[in-house]
Amino acid sequence: MVMKRVPAAAFKATCLELMDRVREAGVEYVVTKHGRPVAKLVPYDGEKTTSPFGCMKGTVLGYERPFDPVDADWDVNRT
């Protein structure tokens, strides 16, 4: 993929348009200041947002008998 160079002044003037191109076409831009690269605008490919439902799936390692009564020695106010 060819990265396009864009001067900082042109980037400032067309920032939103360039961001749309990056999102839609995957184009990458290198922003330059006085001919030197200072920033890179690339498509974001981060993690997908997940639903809170099922996010804890697989976190309990094992519990043999979950419906058995709690031991008689257990006390909620124990210190």
PDB file with SEQRES, HELIX, SHEET and CRYST1 records, atoms N, CA, C and O in Angstrom:
SEQRES   1 A   79  MET VAL MET LYS ARG VAL PRO ALA ALA ALA PHE LYS ALA          
SEQRES   2 A   79  THR CYS LEU GLU LEU MET ASP ARG VAL ARG GLU ALA GLY          
SEQRES   3 A   79  VAL GLU TYR VAL VAL THR LYS HIS GLY ARG PRO VAL ALA          
SEQRES   4 A   79  LYS LEU VAL PRO TYR ASP GLY GLU LYS THR THR SER PRO          
SEQRES   5 A   79  PHE GLY CYS MET LYS GLY THR VAL LEU GLY TYR GLU ARG          
SEQRES   6 A   79  PRO PHE ASP PRO VAL ASP ALA ASP TRP ASP VAL ASN ARG          
SEQRES   7 A   79  THR                                                          
HELIX    1 AA1 ALA A    8  ALA A   25  1                                  18    
SHEET    1 AA1 3 LYS A   4  PRO A   7  0                                        
SHEET    2 AA1 3 TYR A  29  LYS A  33  1                                        
SHEET    3 AA1 3 ARG A  36  LEU A  41 -1                                        
CRYST1    1.000    1.000    1.000  90.00  90.00  90.00 P 1           1          
ATOM      1  N   MET A   1       0.839  -1.178   0.000  1.00  0.00           N  
ATOM      2  CA  MET A   1       0.000   0.000   0.000  1.00  0.00           C  
ATOM      3  C   MET A   1       0.884   1.241   0.000  1.00  0.00           C  
ATOM      4  O   MET A   1       1.877   1.310   0.724  1.00  0.00           O  
ATOM      5  N   VAL A   2       0.516   2.202  -0.808  1.00  0.00           N  
ATOM      6  CA  VAL A   2       1.258   3.451  -0.909  1.00  0.00           C  
ATOM      7  C   VAL A   2       0.695   4.435   0.103  1.00  0.00           C  
ATOM      8  O   VAL A   2      -0.511   4.678   0.152  1.00  0.00           O  
ATOM      9  N   MET A   3       1.597   5.003   0.919  1.00  0.00           N  
ATOM     10  CA  MET A   3       1.168   6.023   1.866  1.00  0.00           C  
ATOM     11  C   MET A   3       1.273   7.371   1.185  1.00  0.00           C  
ATOM     12  O   MET A   3       2.279   7.677   0.545  1.00  0.00           O  
ATOM     13  N   LYS A   4       0.253   8.162   1.320  1.00  0.00           N  
ATOM     14  CA  LYS A   4       0.242   9.482   0.716  1.00  0.00           C  
ATOM     15  C   LYS A   4       0.767  10.490   1.727  1.00  0.00           C  
ATOM     16  O   LYS A   4       0.460  10.424   2.917  1.00  0.00           O  
ATOM     17  N   ARG A   5       1.569  11.428   1.223  1.00  0.00           N  
ATOM     18  CA  ARG A   5       2.077  12.490   2.084  1.00  0.00           C  
ATOM     19  C   ARG A   5       1.180  13.711   1.950  1.00  0.00           C  
ATOM     20  O   ARG A   5       0.733  14.056   0.856  1.00  0.00           O  
ATOM     21  N   VAL A   6       0.930  14.347   3.063  1.00  0.00           N  
ATOM     22  CA  VAL A   6       0.110  15.553   3.061  1.00  0.00           C  
ATOM     23  C   VAL A   6       0.744  16.564   4.020  1.00  0.00           C  
ATOM     24  O   VAL A   6       1.035  16.232   5.169  1.00  0.00           O  
ATOM     25  N   PRO A   7       0.959  17.799   3.550  1.00  0.00           N  
ATOM     26  CA  PRO A   7       1.521  18.829   4.439  1.00  0.00           C  
ATOM     27  C   PRO A   7       0.555  19.139   5.587  1.00  0.00           C  
ATOM     28  O   PRO A   7      -0.657  18.981   5.444  1.00  0.00           O  
ATOM     29  N   ALA A   8       1.092  19.576   6.710  1.00  0.00           N  
ATOM     30  CA  ALA A   8       0.280  19.845   7.902  1.00  0.00           C  
ATOM     31  C   ALA A   8      -0.813  20.864   7.620  1.00  0.00           C  
ATOM     32  O   ALA A   8      -1.929  20.703   8.113  1.00  0.00           O  
ATOM     33  N   ALA A   9      -0.536  21.900   6.853  1.00  0.00           N  
ATOM     34  CA  ALA A   9      -1.544  22.917   6.554  1.00  0.00           C  
ATOM     35  C   ALA A   9      -2.700  22.308   5.756  1.00  0.00           C  
ATOM     36  O   ALA A   9      -3.864  22.604   6.027  1.00  0.00           O  
ATOM     37  N   ALA A  10      -2.383  21.459   4.773  1.00  0.00           N  
ATOM     38  CA  ALA A  10      -3.435  20.804   3.980  1.00  0.00           C  
ATOM     39  C   ALA A  10      -4.203  19.801   4.841  1.00  0.00           C  
ATOM     40  O   ALA A  10      -5.414  19.645   4.687  1.00  0.00           O  
ATOM     41  N   PHE A  11      -3.502  19.128   5.742  1.00  0.00           N  
ATOM     42  CA  PHE A  11      -4.165  18.198   6.654  1.00  0.00           C  
ATOM     43  C   PHE A  11      -5.168  18.936   7.536  1.00  0.00           C  
ATOM     44  O   PHE A  11      -6.291  18.479   7.747  1.00  0.00           O  
ATOM     45  N   LYS A  12      -4.736  20.083   8.045  1.00  0.00           N  
ATOM     46  CA  LYS A  12      -5.621  20.875   8.905  1.00  0.00           C  
ATOM     47  C   LYS A  12      -6.885  21.295   8.156  1.00  0.00           C  
ATOM     48  O   LYS A  12      -7.976  21.292   8.726  1.00  0.00           O  
ATOM     49  N   ALA A  13      -6.742  21.651   6.902  1.00  0.00           N  
ATOM     50  CA  ALA A  13      -7.870  22.132   6.116  1.00  0.00           C  
ATOM     51  C   ALA A  13      -8.811  20.993   5.694  1.00  0.00           C  
ATOM     52  O   ALA A  13     -10.005  21.222   5.501  1.00  0.00           O  
ATOM     53  N   THR A  14      -8.285  19.773   5.549  1.00  0.00           N  
ATOM     54  CA  THR A  14      -9.096  18.667   5.016  1.00  0.00           C  
ATOM     55  C   THR A  14      -9.127  17.454   5.944  1.00  0.00           C  
ATOM     56  O   THR A  14      -9.351  16.330   5.493  1.00  0.00           O  
ATOM     57  N   CYS A  15      -8.908  17.676   7.209  1.00  0.00           N  
ATOM     58  CA  CYS A  15      -8.787  16.578   8.171  1.00  0.00           C  
ATOM     59  C   CYS A  15      -9.983  15.630   8.140  1.00  0.00           C  
ATOM     60  O   CYS A  15      -9.795  14.417   8.042  1.00  0.00           O  
ATOM     61  N   LEU A  16     -11.188  16.140   8.219  1.00  0.00           N  
ATOM     62  CA  LEU A  16     -12.373  15.275   8.272  1.00  0.00           C  
ATOM     63  C   LEU A  16     -12.545  14.478   6.987  1.00  0.00           C  
ATOM     64  O   LEU A  16     -12.937  13.312   7.027  1.00  0.00           O  
ATOM     65  N   GLU A  17     -12.258  15.092   5.862  1.00  0.00           N  
ATOM     66  CA  GLU A  17     -12.342  14.389   4.584  1.00  0.00           C  
ATOM     67  C   GLU A  17     -11.308  13.266   4.516  1.00  0.00           C  
ATOM     68  O   GLU A  17     -11.616  12.165   4.059  1.00  0.00           O  
ATOM     69  N   LEU A  18     -10.093  13.539   4.965  1.00  0.00           N  
ATOM     70  CA  LEU A  18      -9.044  12.514   4.967  1.00  0.00           C  
ATOM     71  C   LEU A  18      -9.414  11.367   5.899  1.00  0.00           C  
ATOM     72  O   LEU A  18      -9.165  10.203   5.583  1.00  0.00           O  
ATOM     73  N   MET A  19     -10.004  11.687   7.038  1.00  0.00           N  
ATOM     74  CA  MET A  19     -10.414  10.632   7.968  1.00  0.00           C  
ATOM     75  C   MET A  19     -11.478   9.740   7.345  1.00  0.00           C  
ATOM     76  O   MET A  19     -11.472   8.527   7.552  1.00  0.00           O  
ATOM     77  N   ASP A  20     -12.385  10.331   6.587  1.00  0.00           N  
ATOM     78  CA  ASP A  20     -13.402   9.533   5.883  1.00  0.00           C  
ATOM     79  C   ASP A  20     -12.758   8.606   4.867  1.00  0.00           C  
ATOM     80  O   ASP A  20     -13.154   7.446   4.750  1.00  0.00           O  
ATOM     81  N   ARG A  21     -11.771   9.098   4.130  1.00  0.00           N  
ATOM     82  CA  ARG A  21     -11.076   8.261   3.144  1.00  0.00           C  
ATOM     83  C   ARG A  21     -10.350   7.105   3.820  1.00  0.00           C  
ATOM     84  O   ARG A  21     -10.346   5.982   3.316  1.00  0.00           O  
ATOM     85  N   VAL A  22      -9.743   7.388   4.957  1.00  0.00           N  
ATOM     86  CA  VAL A  22      -9.039   6.336   5.705  1.00  0.00           C  
ATOM     87  C   VAL A  22     -10.022   5.263   6.139  1.00  0.00           C  
ATOM     88  O   VAL A  22      -9.748   4.073   5.981  1.00  0.00           O  
ATOM     89  N   ARG A  23     -11.157   5.664   6.680  1.00  0.00           N  
ATOM     90  CA  ARG A  23     -12.158   4.712   7.150  1.00  0.00           C  
ATOM     91  C   ARG A  23     -12.758   3.899   6.004  1.00  0.00           C  
ATOM     92  O   ARG A  23     -12.903   2.682   6.114  1.00  0.00           O  
ATOM     93  N   GLU A  24     -13.105   4.565   4.911  1.00  0.00           N  
ATOM     94  CA  GLU A  24     -13.807   3.896   3.819  1.00  0.00           C  
ATOM     95  C   GLU A  24     -12.900   3.086   2.901  1.00  0.00           C  
ATOM     96  O   GLU A  24     -13.250   1.975   2.502  1.00  0.00           O  
ATOM     97  N   ALA A  25     -11.718   3.646   2.562  1.00  0.00           N  
ATOM     98  CA  ALA A  25     -10.865   2.993   1.572  1.00  0.00           C  
ATOM     99  C   ALA A  25      -9.588   2.404   2.156  1.00  0.00           C  
ATOM    100  O   ALA A  25      -8.845   1.717   1.455  1.00  0.00           O  
ATOM    101  N   GLY A  26      -9.325   2.667   3.437  1.00  0.00           N  
ATOM    102  CA  GLY A  26      -8.116   2.131   4.054  1.00  0.00           C  
ATOM    103  C   GLY A  26      -6.846   2.851   3.638  1.00  0.00           C  
ATOM    104  O   GLY A  26      -5.749   2.320   3.806  1.00  0.00           O  
ATOM    105  N   VAL A  27      -6.983   4.060   3.095  1.00  0.00           N  
ATOM    106  CA  VAL A  27      -5.826   4.842   2.666  1.00  0.00           C  
ATOM    107  C   VAL A  27      -5.050   5.303   3.895  1.00  0.00           C  
ATOM    108  O   VAL A  27      -5.650   5.621   4.922  1.00  0.00           O  
ATOM    109  N   GLU A  28      -3.726   5.343   3.800  1.00  0.00           N  
ATOM    110  CA  GLU A  28      -2.887   5.828   4.897  1.00  0.00           C  
ATOM    111  C   GLU A  28      -2.227   7.128   4.480  1.00  0.00           C  
ATOM    112  O   GLU A  28      -1.826   7.295   3.328  1.00  0.00           O  
ATOM    113  N   TYR A  29      -2.117   8.050   5.433  1.00  0.00           N  
ATOM    114  CA  TYR A  29      -1.501   9.344   5.165  1.00  0.00           C  
ATOM    115  C   TYR A  29      -0.375   9.594   6.152  1.00  0.00           C  
ATOM    116  O   TYR A  29      -0.463   9.232   7.325  1.00  0.00           O  
ATOM    117  N   VAL A  30       0.690  10.222   5.652  1.00  0.00           N  
ATOM    118  CA  VAL A  30       1.777  10.690   6.504  1.00  0.00           C  
ATOM    119  C   VAL A  30       1.704  12.210   6.485  1.00  0.00           C  
ATOM    120  O   VAL A  30       1.804  12.829   5.426  1.00  0.00           O  
ATOM    121  N   VAL A  31       1.532  12.798   7.639  1.00  0.00           N  
ATOM    122  CA  VAL A  31       1.442  14.248   7.754  1.00  0.00           C  
ATOM    123  C   VAL A  31       2.857  14.791   7.934  1.00  0.00           C  
ATOM    124  O   VAL A  31       3.614  14.324   8.785  1.00  0.00           O  
ATOM    125  N   THR A  32       3.194  15.780   7.119  1.00  0.00           N  
ATOM    126  CA  THR A  32       4.549  16.340   7.172  1.00  0.00           C  
ATOM    127  C   THR A  32       4.503  17.802   7.598  1.00  0.00           C  
ATOM    128  O   THR A  32       3.530  18.518   7.364  1.00  0.00           O  
ATOM    129  N   LYS A  33       5.577  18.207   8.223  1.00  0.00           N  
ATOM    130  CA  LYS A  33       5.758  19.604   8.596  1.00  0.00           C  
ATOM    131  C   LYS A  33       7.151  20.002   8.146  1.00  0.00           C  
ATOM    132  O   LYS A  33       8.144  19.442   8.611  1.00  0.00           O  
ATOM    133  N   HIS A  34       7.223  20.955   7.255  1.00  0.00           N  
ATOM    134  CA  HIS A  34       8.487  21.379   6.644  1.00  0.00           C  
ATOM    135  C   HIS A  34       9.178  20.202   5.952  1.00  0.00           C  
ATOM    136  O   HIS A  34      10.405  20.095   5.959  1.00  0.00           O  
ATOM    137  N   GLY A  35       8.373  19.328   5.360  1.00  0.00           N  
ATOM    138  CA  GLY A  35       8.901  18.194   4.602  1.00  0.00           C  
ATOM    139  C   GLY A  35       9.277  16.980   5.437  1.00  0.00           C  
ATOM    140  O   GLY A  35       9.648  15.947   4.878  1.00  0.00           O  
ATOM    141  N   ARG A  36       9.193  17.075   6.745  1.00  0.00           N  
ATOM    142  CA  ARG A  36       9.546  15.958   7.624  1.00  0.00           C  
ATOM    143  C   ARG A  36       8.288  15.297   8.183  1.00  0.00           C  
ATOM    144  O   ARG A  36       7.361  15.987   8.606  1.00  0.00           O  
ATOM    145  N   PRO A  37       8.252  13.979   8.187  1.00  0.00           N  
ATOM    146  CA  PRO A  37       7.077  13.279   8.733  1.00  0.00           C  
ATOM    147  C   PRO A  37       6.923  13.540  10.228  1.00  0.00           C  
ATOM    148  O   PRO A  37       7.892  13.469  10.985  1.00  0.00           O  
ATOM    149  N   VAL A  38       5.689  13.845  10.645  1.00  0.00           N  
ATOM    150  CA  VAL A  38       5.418  14.076  12.069  1.00  0.00           C  
ATOM    151  C   VAL A  38       4.285  13.204  12.607  1.00  0.00           C  
ATOM    152  O   VAL A  38       4.195  12.978  13.814  1.00  0.00           O  
ATOM    153  N   ALA A  39       3.427  12.717  11.720  1.00  0.00           N  
ATOM    154  CA  ALA A  39       2.306  11.900  12.172  1.00  0.00           C  
ATOM    155  C   ALA A  39       1.862  10.983  11.044  1.00  0.00           C  
ATOM    156  O   ALA A  39       2.166  11.209   9.872  1.00  0.00           O  
ATOM    157  N   LYS A  40       1.131   9.940  11.432  1.00  0.00           N  
ATOM    158  CA  LYS A  40       0.631   8.980  10.457  1.00  0.00           C  
ATOM    159  C   LYS A  40      -0.842   8.727  10.757  1.00  0.00           C  
ATOM    160  O   LYS A  40      -1.212   8.451  11.898  1.00  0.00           O  
ATOM    161  N   LEU A  41      -1.674   8.821   9.736  1.00  0.00           N  
ATOM    162  CA  LEU A  41      -3.102   8.571   9.866  1.00  0.00           C  
ATOM    163  C   LEU A  41      -3.396   7.247   9.193  1.00  0.00           C  
ATOM    164  O   LEU A  41      -3.254   7.112   7.977  1.00  0.00           O  
ATOM    165  N   VAL A  42      -3.812   6.255   9.998  1.00  0.00           N  
ATOM    166  CA  VAL A  42      -4.044   4.898   9.498  1.00  0.00           C  
ATOM    167  C   VAL A  42      -5.412   4.421   9.966  1.00  0.00           C  
ATOM    168  O   VAL A  42      -5.954   4.966  10.928  1.00  0.00           O  
ATOM    169  N   PRO A  43      -5.987   3.408   9.304  1.00  0.00           N  
ATOM    170  CA  PRO A  43      -7.274   2.869   9.751  1.00  0.00           C  
ATOM    171  C   PRO A  43      -7.152   2.236  11.128  1.00  0.00           C  
ATOM    172  O   PRO A  43      -6.137   1.618  11.451  1.00  0.00           O  
ATOM    173  N   TYR A  44      -8.184   2.393  11.927  1.00  0.00           N  
ATOM    174  CA  TYR A  44      -8.222   1.797  13.261  1.00  0.00           C  
ATOM    175  C   TYR A  44      -8.744   0.379  13.147  1.00  0.00           C  
ATOM    176  O   TYR A  44      -9.823   0.153  12.597  1.00  0.00           O  
ATOM    177  N   ASP A  45      -7.997  -0.569  13.657  1.00  0.00           N  
ATOM    178  CA  ASP A  45      -8.431  -1.965  13.614  1.00  0.00           C  
ATOM    179  C   ASP A  45      -8.383  -2.583  15.001  1.00  0.00           C  
ATOM    180  O   ASP A  45      -7.951  -3.722  15.180  1.00  0.00           O  
ATOM    181  N   GLY A  46      -8.837  -1.808  15.977  1.00  0.00           N  
ATOM    182  CA  GLY A  46      -8.821  -2.268  17.365  1.00  0.00           C  
ATOM    183  C   GLY A  46      -9.865  -3.321  17.641  1.00  0.00           C  
ATOM    184  O   GLY A  46     -10.565  -3.796  16.748  1.00  0.00           O  
ATOM    185  N   GLU A  47      -9.945  -3.668  18.909  1.00  0.00           N  
ATOM    186  CA  GLU A  47     -10.853  -4.713  19.340  1.00  0.00           C  
ATOM    187  C   GLU A  47     -12.300  -4.299  19.163  1.00  0.00           C  
ATOM    188  O   GLU A  47     -12.632  -3.115  19.206  1.00  0.00           O  
ATOM    189  N   LYS A  48     -13.136  -5.267  18.966  1.00  0.00           N  
ATOM    190  CA  LYS A  48     -14.557  -5.017  18.841  1.00  0.00           C  
ATOM    191  C   LYS A  48     -15.155  -4.868  20.236  1.00  0.00           C  
ATOM    192  O   LYS A  48     -14.704  -5.497  21.193  1.00  0.00           O  
ATOM    193  N   THR A  49     -16.167  -4.031  20.330  1.00  0.00           N  
ATOM    194  CA  THR A  49     -16.840  -3.914  21.618  1.00  0.00           C  
ATOM    195  C   THR A  49     -17.645  -5.181  21.866  1.00  0.00           C  
ATOM    196  O   THR A  49     -18.240  -5.747  20.948  1.00  0.00           O  
ATOM    197  N   THR A  50     -17.652  -5.610  23.102  1.00  0.00           N  
ATOM    198  CA  THR A  50     -18.355  -6.839  23.436  1.00  0.00           C  
ATOM    199  C   THR A  50     -19.532  -6.530  24.342  1.00  0.00           C  
ATOM    200  O   THR A  50     -19.559  -5.511  25.031  1.00  0.00           O  
ATOM    201  N   SER A  51     -20.477  -7.405  24.328  1.00  0.00           N  
ATOM    202  CA  SER A  51     -21.659  -7.274  25.166  1.00  0.00           C  
ATOM    203  C   SER A  51     -21.290  -7.667  26.590  1.00  0.00           C  
ATOM    204  O   SER A  51     -20.445  -8.540  26.785  1.00  0.00           O  
ATOM    205  N   PRO A  52     -21.909  -7.040  27.590  1.00  0.00           N  
ATOM    206  CA  PRO A  52     -21.632  -7.451  28.967  1.00  0.00           C  
ATOM    207  C   PRO A  52     -22.184  -8.839  29.276  1.00  0.00           C  
ATOM    208  O   PRO A  52     -21.765  -9.470  30.247  1.00  0.00           O  
ATOM    209  N   PHE A  53     -23.115  -9.317  28.460  1.00  0.00           N  
ATOM    210  CA  PHE A  53     -23.685 -10.640  28.677  1.00  0.00           C  
ATOM    211  C   PHE A  53     -22.704 -11.694  28.175  1.00  0.00           C  
ATOM    212  O   PHE A  53     -22.334 -11.701  27.001  1.00  0.00           O  
ATOM    213  N   GLY A  54     -22.299 -12.559  29.052  1.00  0.00           N  
ATOM    214  CA  GLY A  54     -21.383 -13.628  28.686  1.00  0.00           C  
ATOM    215  C   GLY A  54     -19.917 -13.235  28.795  1.00  0.00           C  
ATOM    216  O   GLY A  54     -19.046 -14.036  28.454  1.00  0.00           O  
ATOM    217  N   CYS A  55     -19.620 -12.029  29.260  1.00  0.00           N  
ATOM    218  CA  CYS A  55     -18.226 -11.594  29.317  1.00  0.00           C  
ATOM    219  C   CYS A  55     -17.426 -12.348  30.388  1.00  0.00           C  
ATOM    220  O   CYS A  55     -16.196 -12.350  30.340  1.00  0.00           O  
ATOM    221  N   MET A  56     -18.097 -12.982  31.346  1.00  0.00           N  
ATOM    222  CA  MET A  56     -17.403 -13.723  32.400  1.00  0.00           C  
ATOM    223  C   MET A  56     -17.370 -15.225  32.111  1.00  0.00           C  
ATOM    224  O   MET A  56     -16.942 -16.016  32.951  1.00  0.00           O  
ATOM    225  N   LYS A  57     -17.818 -15.605  30.931  1.00  0.00           N  
ATOM    226  CA  LYS A  57     -17.871 -17.028  30.575  1.00  0.00           C  
ATOM    227  C   LYS A  57     -16.479 -17.644  30.650  1.00  0.00           C  
ATOM    228  O   LYS A  57     -15.514 -17.108  30.105  1.00  0.00           O  
ATOM    229  N   GLY A  58     -16.398 -18.774  31.333  1.00  0.00           N  
ATOM    230  CA  GLY A  58     -15.131 -19.484  31.442  1.00  0.00           C  
ATOM    231  C   GLY A  58     -14.221 -18.991  32.554  1.00  0.00           C  
ATOM    232  O   GLY A  58     -13.095 -19.474  32.675  1.00  0.00           O  
ATOM    233  N   THR A  59     -14.672 -18.046  33.370  1.00  0.00           N  
ATOM    234  CA  THR A  59     -13.802 -17.525  34.424  1.00  0.00           C  
ATOM    235  C   THR A  59     -13.876 -18.341  35.715  1.00  0.00           C  
ATOM    236  O   THR A  59     -12.956 -18.268  36.529  1.00  0.00           O  
ATOM    237  N   VAL A  60     -14.939 -19.114  35.925  1.00  0.00           N  
ATOM    238  CA  VAL A  60     -15.039 -19.977  37.095  1.00  0.00           C  
ATOM    239  C   VAL A  60     -14.377 -21.308  36.741  1.00  0.00           C  
ATOM    240  O   VAL A  60     -14.792 -21.994  35.807  1.00  0.00           O  
ATOM    241  N   LEU A  61     -13.362 -21.652  37.490  1.00  0.00           N  
ATOM    242  CA  LEU A  61     -12.596 -22.849  37.164  1.00  0.00           C  
ATOM    243  C   LEU A  61     -13.344 -24.135  37.487  1.00  0.00           C  
ATOM    244  O   LEU A  61     -13.252 -25.110  36.742  1.00  0.00           O  
ATOM    245  N   GLY A  62     -14.063 -24.143  38.564  1.00  0.00           N  
ATOM    246  CA  GLY A  62     -14.814 -25.352  38.899  1.00  0.00           C  
ATOM    247  C   GLY A  62     -15.507 -25.206  40.240  1.00  0.00           C  
ATOM    248  O   GLY A  62     -14.973 -24.604  41.172  1.00  0.00           O  
ATOM    249  N   TYR A  63     -16.678 -25.752  40.319  1.00  0.00           N  
ATOM    250  CA  TYR A  63     -17.430 -25.759  41.560  1.00  0.00           C  
ATOM    251  C   TYR A  63     -18.306 -26.995  41.504  1.00  0.00           C  
ATOM    252  O   TYR A  63     -19.273 -27.055  40.746  1.00  0.00           O  
ATOM    253  N   GLU A  64     -17.956 -27.974  42.312  1.00  0.00           N  
ATOM    254  CA  GLU A  64     -18.587 -29.279  42.225  1.00  0.00           C  
ATOM    255  C   GLU A  64     -20.074 -29.281  42.540  1.00  0.00           C  
ATOM    256  O   GLU A  64     -20.866 -29.816  41.765  1.00  0.00           O  
ATOM    257  N   ARG A  65     -20.461 -28.699  43.651  1.00  0.00           N  
ATOM    258  CA  ARG A  65     -21.856 -28.795  44.099  1.00  0.00           C  
ATOM    259  C   ARG A  65     -22.357 -27.403  44.494  1.00  0.00           C  
ATOM    260  O   ARG A  65     -22.361 -27.073  45.680  1.00  0.00           O  
ATOM    261  N   PRO A  66     -22.772 -26.597  43.545  1.00  0.00           N  
ATOM    262  CA  PRO A  66     -23.125 -25.207  43.847  1.00  0.00           C  
ATOM    263  C   PRO A  66     -24.405 -25.036  44.659  1.00  0.00           C  
ATOM    264  O   PRO A  66     -24.613 -23.967  45.233  1.00  0.00           O  
ATOM    265  N   PHE A  67     -25.261 -26.039  44.730  1.00  0.00           N  
ATOM    266  CA  PHE A  67     -26.525 -25.887  45.433  1.00  0.00           C  
ATOM    267  C   PHE A  67     -26.524 -26.486  46.832  1.00  0.00           C  
ATOM    268  O   PHE A  67     -27.553 -26.469  47.508  1.00  0.00           O  
ATOM    269  N   ASP A  68     -25.398 -27.012  47.275  1.00  0.00           N  
ATOM    270  CA  ASP A  68     -25.296 -27.532  48.641  1.00  0.00           C  
ATOM    271  C   ASP A  68     -25.322 -26.366  49.621  1.00  0.00           C  
ATOM    272  O   ASP A  68     -24.883 -25.267  49.280  1.00  0.00           O  
ATOM    273  N   PRO A  69     -25.832 -26.588  50.842  1.00  0.00           N  
ATOM    274  CA  PRO A  69     -25.833 -25.511  51.840  1.00  0.00           C  
ATOM    275  C   PRO A  69     -24.406 -25.143  52.245  1.00  0.00           C  
ATOM    276  O   PRO A  69     -23.478 -25.949  52.166  1.00  0.00           O  
ATOM    277  N   VAL A  70     -24.275 -23.907  52.677  1.00  0.00           N  
ATOM    278  CA  VAL A  70     -22.976 -23.412  53.125  1.00  0.00           C  
ATOM    279  C   VAL A  70     -22.665 -24.050  54.473  1.00  0.00           C  
ATOM    280  O   VAL A  70     -23.581 -24.360  55.235  1.00  0.00           O  
ATOM    281  N   ASP A  71     -21.369 -24.254  54.781  1.00  0.00           N  
ATOM    282  CA  ASP A  71     -20.967 -24.849  56.054  1.00  0.00           C  
ATOM    283  C   ASP A  71     -21.579 -24.080  57.226  1.00  0.00           C  
ATOM    284  O   ASP A  71     -21.764 -22.865  57.153  1.00  0.00           O  
ATOM    285  N   ALA A  72     -21.890 -24.800  58.304  1.00  0.00           N  
ATOM    286  CA  ALA A  72     -22.493 -24.186  59.491  1.00  0.00           C  
ATOM    287  C   ALA A  72     -21.536 -23.208  60.154  1.00  0.00           C  
ATOM    288  O   ALA A  72     -21.989 -22.294  60.843  1.00  0.00           O  
ATOM    289  N   ASP A  73     -20.228 -23.366  59.972  1.00  0.00           N  
ATOM    290  CA  ASP A  73     -19.241 -22.486  60.607  1.00  0.00           C  
ATOM    291  C   ASP A  73     -19.146 -21.127  59.907  1.00  0.00           C  
ATOM    292  O   ASP A  73     -18.540 -20.196  60.437  1.00  0.00           O  
ATOM    293  N   TRP A  74     -19.723 -21.021  58.761  1.00  0.00           N  
ATOM    294  CA  TRP A  74     -19.617 -19.780  57.990  1.00  0.00           C  
ATOM    295  C   TRP A  74     -20.474 -18.701  58.644  1.00  0.00           C  
ATOM    296  O   TRP A  74     -21.623 -18.956  59.004  1.00  0.00           O  
ATOM    297  N   ASP A  75     -19.926 -17.498  58.798  1.00  0.00           N  
ATOM    298  CA  ASP A  75     -20.654 -16.398  59.397  1.00  0.00           C  
ATOM    299  C   ASP A  75     -20.354 -15.130  58.591  1.00  0.00           C  
ATOM    300  O   ASP A  75     -19.191 -14.775  58.399  1.00  0.00           O  
ATOM    301  N   VAL A  76     -21.375 -14.470  58.136  1.00  0.00           N  
ATOM    302  CA  VAL A  76     -21.182 -13.296  57.306  1.00  0.00           C  
ATOM    303  C   VAL A  76     -20.495 -12.163  58.059  1.00  0.00           C  
ATOM    304  O   VAL A  76     -19.823 -11.336  57.443  1.00  0.00           O  
ATOM    305  N   ASN A  77     -20.651 -12.111  59.369  1.00  0.00           N  
ATOM    306  CA  ASN A  77     -20.054 -11.045  60.166  1.00  0.00           C  
ATOM    307  C   ASN A  77     -18.698 -11.430  60.744  1.00  0.00           C  
ATOM    308  O   ASN A  77     -18.154 -10.709  61.581  1.00  0.00           O  
ATOM    309  N   ARG A  78     -18.165 -12.525  60.317  1.00  0.00           N  
ATOM    310  CA  ARG A  78     -16.873 -12.997  60.824  1.00  0.00           C  
ATOM    311  C   ARG A  78     -15.780 -11.993  60.480  1.00  0.00           C  
ATOM    312  O   ARG A  78     -15.782 -11.392  59.406  1.00  0.00           O  
ATOM    313  N   THR A  79     -14.857 -11.827  61.405  1.00  0.00           N  
ATOM    314  CA  THR A  79     -13.729 -10.895  61.158  1.00  0.00           C  
ATOM    315  C   THR A  79     -12.463 -11.621  60.843  1.00  0.00           C  
ATOM    316  O   THR A  79     -11.431 -10.992  60.613  1.00  0.00           O  
TER     317      THR A  79                                                      
END                                                                             
